[in-house]
Amino acid sequence: IWNGKWSGERPLVARDGRPLDATRLTDAERLDAILAWSAVPGSSRHHWGTDLDVYDRAAVPPDFRLQLVPA
């Protein structure tokens, strides 16, 4: 995930939900944008196996698709 966002292969999203163009950001801006939504490699509690995300499939429409932000 991290490498994909850094290289521009995966989308970057600003804290306010708007899409970002990785090629127009400085390295510091790109780092900040990635850290808004993704942990530094090796530091994610999801990767450690101690955390997971849960949602109630019965509470959403059948065609619902999980997204990083509602927009």
C-alpha positions as a Markdown table, in Angstrom:
| # | Residue | x | y | z |
|---|---|---|---|---|
| 1 | Ile | 0.0 | 0.0 | 0.0 |
| 2 | Trp | 2.7 | 2.4 | 1.0 |
| 3 | Asn | 4.9 | 1.9 | -2.1 |
| 4 | Gly | 1.8 | 2.1 | -4.3 |
| 5 | Lys | 0.8 | 5.4 | -2.9 |
| 6 | Trp | 4.4 | 6.8 | -3.0 |
| 7 | Ser | 4.8 | 5.7 | -6.6 |
| 8 | Gly | 1.4 | 7.0 | -7.7 |
| 9 | Glu | 0.0 | 3.6 | -8.5 |
| 10 | Arg | -2.6 | 3.9 | -5.8 |
| 11 | Pro | -4.6 | 7.0 | -5.2 |
| 12 | Leu | -3.6 | 9.7 | -2.7 |
| 13 | Val | -6.3 | 11.4 | -0.7 |
| 14 | Ala | -6.0 | 14.6 | 1.2 |
| 15 | Arg | -7.3 | 14.8 | 4.8 |
| 16 | Asp | -10.4 | 16.6 | 3.5 |
| 17 | Gly | -11.1 | 13.8 | 1.0 |
| 18 | Arg | -10.0 | 15.4 | -2.2 |
| 19 | Pro | -7.8 | 13.4 | -4.6 |
| 20 | Leu | -4.1 | 14.4 | -4.8 |
| 21 | Asp | -1.7 | 14.1 | -7.7 |
| 22 | Ala | 1.5 | 12.6 | -6.2 |
| 23 | Thr | 3.6 | 14.0 | -9.0 |
| 24 | Arg | 2.8 | 17.5 | -8.0 |
| 25 | Leu | 3.8 | 17.1 | -4.3 |
| 26 | Thr | 7.2 | 17.5 | -2.7 |
| 27 | Asp | 8.5 | 14.5 | -0.9 |
| 28 | Ala | 7.4 | 16.0 | 2.5 |
| 29 | Glu | 3.9 | 16.7 | 1.2 |
| 30 | Arg | 3.6 | 13.2 | -0.3 |
| 31 | Leu | 4.8 | 11.7 | 3.0 |
| 32 | Asp | 2.2 | 13.7 | 4.9 |
| 33 | Ala | -0.6 | 12.7 | 2.5 |
| 34 | Ile | 0.2 | 9.0 | 2.9 |
| 35 | Leu | 0.5 | 9.2 | 6.7 |
| 36 | Ala | -3.0 | 10.8 | 6.9 |
| 37 | Trp | -4.5 | 7.4 | 6.0 |
| 38 | Ser | -1.7 | 4.7 | 6.1 |
| 39 | Ala | 0.8 | 3.7 | 8.8 |
| 40 | Val | 4.5 | 3.6 | 8.2 |
| 41 | Pro | 5.5 | 0.1 | 6.9 |
| 42 | Gly | 6.0 | -2.2 | 9.9 |
| 43 | Ser | 4.0 | 0.0 | 12.3 |
| 44 | Ser | 0.4 | -0.9 | 11.4 |
| 45 | Arg | -1.5 | -2.8 | 14.2 |
| 46 | His | -3.5 | -4.4 | 11.4 |
| 47 | His | -0.2 | -6.0 | 10.1 |
| 48 | Trp | 0.7 | -7.1 | 13.6 |
| 49 | Gly | -2.6 | -9.0 | 13.8 |
| 50 | Thr | -3.9 | -7.1 | 16.8 |
| 51 | Asp | -6.5 | -4.8 | 15.0 |
| 52 | Leu | -9.1 | -5.3 | 12.3 |
| 53 | Asp | -11.9 | -3.3 | 10.8 |
| 54 | Val | -15.5 | -4.4 | 11.0 |
| 55 | Tyr | -18.7 | -3.3 | 9.3 |
| 56 | Asp | -22.3 | -4.5 | 9.4 |
| 57 | Arg | -23.1 | -5.8 | 6.0 |
| 58 | Ala | -26.8 | -6.0 | 6.9 |
| 59 | Ala | -26.8 | -2.2 | 7.6 |
| 60 | Val | -25.8 | -1.2 | 4.1 |
| 61 | Pro | -27.3 | -1.7 | 0.6 |
| 62 | Pro | -26.3 | -4.8 | -1.3 |
| 63 | Asp | -24.2 | -2.9 | -3.8 |
| 64 | Phe | -22.3 | -0.9 | -1.0 |
| 65 | Arg | -18.5 | -0.7 | -1.5 |
| 66 | Leu | -16.2 | 0.2 | 1.3 |
| 67 | Gln | -14.3 | 3.4 | 0.6 |
| 68 | Leu | -11.6 | 5.4 | 2.3 |
| 69 | Val | -13.9 | 8.4 | 2.4 |
| 70 | Pro | -17.7 | 8.6 | 1.8 |
| 71 | Ala | -17.2 | 10.8 | -1.3 |
